[in-house]
Amino acid sequence: MESRLLLEKNAYKSSNNRAFYAIEKSIKALLATKEMEVLTHNGGLKQFNYLFIHKGDGTFTSDDYQKIAKAEQIRNASDYDDFYISSKEETREQVELAETFVNKVRKYLMEIK
């Protein structure tokens, strides 16, 4: 993943950005299975929560939602807060979350084919 390469280059804010966008694109892939398109990050997260957690089959959990919501906050701070400092550990957690979530979505999509 691009976010891992950025982490290795100590580009923490950029890595947080790319990690979140990998998650967001995965959510959009899930929503596409429901023939749904969203225009905002928040809209995508809300629809993911409703369709895949509350009405879902248990594959995705409220813990997934909480972690993704935090990743969005970290991405916002990384992109827009000039004084935000992201640590290597925080960024590593974001990259690992993104990799885990993308793989979880990939597996889910392969199973529903």
Steps between C-alpha positions, in 0.01 A plus 500: 500500500610853430439591863762244613759646261431848636532371857839351416606842367383666826230693314248442777230750404499383139495139615195569719327656200566205271403246768163669549434521128572128461232440764261740331540336159434162662181635656393633160556152353275354769233762436516427127377148578184671628489724190569800720724795429588764758647845453669559834731313738246538776218374279701193408583426861136540606373271225771243577393508866134457414522242220798290603504523878143557621332304220803290409588136547755558778804519273548866586467618859450817698870473585576535127280808489669658803848442359404641162339806659824561691701452180286769337573739789872431470485553123320832548757616755786383276361685200365820652660568839834673443604431858401133514792267559448135422727249667655203326302266725167671426574489128603134517166424666316680219689309232433168673132588542474585131674181390284286728178669393581487127576129531180442695298676231682309224418169669136602552462601135653174380261299717184673379575441130 
